[in-house]
């Protein structure tokens, strides 16, 4: 019996070092071998589970294309270039995003990207000229669905942009991809200081205007707004609105019910996601008029 492998005689597993040497010097060299080494390293407590997860994330990303991770067009939150500040600001506030594709005519005609921070200079100055969205949007970066994720991450870092518009082979918009989408594949979900706020189901935007998640339980909605929507018709406020519309509403559709004005801020073909709710000004919430809050 050959003694090339000191463990071959007793059936003992190869050492971690032997596997590493085989991985980089022997044949074949493939992803499965590398995963085996990582599993062994974790078992031997040479690396932490979180480290192994990140390394596996890197391996996964290396084989992906943009189409595998993009946010599909049905979930994109966009702004029309002809919208006024009063029209698009509630979208910016309720979505919680920092970048927005700006479109003209339809979603396949993207004029650029609006950075929410670029609005600050126009909100805290005494400018007299009329604000024009087209004057502050930035050039949109376009990438094909087939582009590999790994070089895209490198471009994100080198070119210092954070969002790209994804197009199909015919030039139609398929979705968007951000640098955060890629990083989260490697390190896991990233939470920031705003996440707790965004997870709230009901948030006051200004005066008597609120952001409300469509999946807010109807009894919670009734209690918060001191109202009496029929809890036998649906379990959520979104369900009440679908019943009111009589169909699955699209973004920007609105309806009035019991004096409350409901506007759909974001939705896809299957569900409503976010609502903008305007409460009647003479309606009391916790003993205060809605517009006094």
Secondary structure as the mmCIF struct_conf table of DSSP 4:
data_model
#
loop_
_struct_conf.conf_type_id
_struct_conf.id
_struct_conf.beg_label_comp_id
_struct_conf.beg_label_asym_id
_struct_conf.beg_label_seq_id
_struct_conf.end_label_comp_id
_struct_conf.end_label_asym_id
_struct_conf.end_label_seq_id
BEND BEND1 UNK A 4 UNK A 5
TURN_TY1_P TURN_TY1_P1 UNK A 6 UNK A 11
HELX_LH_PP_P HELX_LH_PP_P1 UNK A 12 UNK A 15
HELX_RH_AL_P HELX_RH_AL_P1 UNK A 16 UNK A 25
BEND BEND2 UNK A 26 UNK A 27
HELX_RH_AL_P HELX_RH_AL_P2 UNK A 31 UNK A 43
TURN_TY1_P TURN_TY1_P2 UNK A 44 UNK A 45
BEND BEND3 UNK A 46 UNK A 47
HELX_RH_AL_P HELX_RH_AL_P3 UNK A 49 UNK A 62
TURN_TY1_P TURN_TY1_P3 UNK A 63 UNK A 63
STRN STRN1 UNK A 65 UNK A 65
HELX_RH_AL_P HELX_RH_AL_P4 UNK A 66 UNK A 69
HELX_LH_PP_P HELX_LH_PP_P2 UNK A 70 UNK A 70
STRN STRN2 UNK A 71 UNK A 72
HELX_RH_3T_P HELX_RH_3T_P1 UNK A 73 UNK A 75
STRN STRN3 UNK A 78 UNK A 80
TURN_TY1_P TURN_TY1_P4 UNK A 81 UNK A 82
HELX_RH_AL_P HELX_RH_AL_P5 UNK A 85 UNK A 95
BEND BEND4 UNK A 98 UNK A 98
STRN STRN4 UNK A 99 UNK A 103
BEND BEND5 UNK A 104 UNK A 106
TURN_TY1_P TURN_TY1_P5 UNK A 107 UNK A 108
STRN STRN5 UNK A 110 UNK A 115
HELX_RH_3T_P HELX_RH_3T_P2 UNK A 116 UNK A 119
HELX_RH_AL_P HELX_RH_AL_P6 UNK A 120 UNK A 123
BEND BEND6 UNK A 124 UNK A 125
BEND BEND7 UNK A 129 UNK A 129
HELX_LH_PP_P HELX_LH_PP_P3 UNK A 130 UNK A 131
HELX_RH_3T_P HELX_RH_3T_P3 UNK A 133 UNK A 135
TURN_TY1_P TURN_TY1_P6 UNK A 136 UNK A 136
STRN STRN6 UNK A 138 UNK A 138
HELX_LH_PP_P HELX_LH_PP_P4 UNK A 139 UNK A 141
STRN STRN7 UNK A 142 UNK A 144
TURN_TY1_P TURN_TY1_P7 UNK A 145 UNK A 146
BEND BEND8 UNK A 147 UNK A 147
STRN STRN8 UNK A 148 UNK A 148
HELX_RH_AL_P HELX_RH_AL_P7 UNK A 149 UNK A 159
TURN_TY1_P TURN_TY1_P8 UNK A 160 UNK A 160
STRN STRN9 UNK A 163 UNK A 167
TURN_TY1_P TURN_TY1_P9 UNK A 169 UNK A 170
BEND BEND9 UNK A 171 UNK A 171
STRN STRN10 UNK A 173 UNK A 178
HELX_RH_AL_P HELX_RH_AL_P8 UNK A 179 UNK A 187
TURN_TY1_P TURN_TY1_P10 UNK A 193 UNK A 194
HELX_RH_AL_P HELX_RH_AL_P9 UNK A 195 UNK A 198
TURN_TY1_P TURN_TY1_P11 UNK A 199 UNK A 199
BEND BEND10 UNK A 201 UNK A 201
STRN STRN11 UNK A 202 UNK A 206
TURN_TY1_P TURN_TY1_P12 UNK A 207 UNK A 208
STRN STRN12 UNK A 209 UNK A 213
TURN_TY1_P TURN_TY1_P13 UNK A 214 UNK A 215
BEND BEND11 UNK A 216 UNK A 216
STRN STRN13 UNK A 217 UNK A 217
HELX_RH_AL_P HELX_RH_AL_P10 UNK A 218 UNK A 225
TURN_TY1_P TURN_TY1_P14 UNK A 226 UNK A 226
TURN_TY1_P TURN_TY1_P15 UNK A 231 UNK A 233
BEND BEND12 UNK A 235 UNK A 235
STRN STRN14 UNK A 236 UNK A 236
HELX_RH_AL_P HELX_RH_AL_P11 UNK A 237 UNK A 245
BEND BEND13 UNK A 246 UNK A 247
HELX_LH_PP_P HELX_LH_PP_P5 UNK A 249 UNK A 250
TURN_TY1_P TURN_TY1_P16 UNK A 251 UNK A 252
STRN STRN15 UNK A 254 UNK A 257
TURN_TY1_P TURN_TY1_P17 UNK A 258 UNK A 259
STRN STRN16 UNK A 260 UNK A 267
BEND BEND14 UNK A 269 UNK A 270
STRN STRN17 UNK A 272 UNK A 278
TURN_TY1_P TURN_TY1_P18 UNK A 281 UNK A 282
STRN STRN18 UNK A 284 UNK A 285
TURN_TY1_P TURN_TY1_P19 UNK A 286 UNK A 287
STRN STRN19 UNK A 288 UNK A 289
HELX_RH_3T_P HELX_RH_3T_P4 UNK A 290 UNK A 292
#
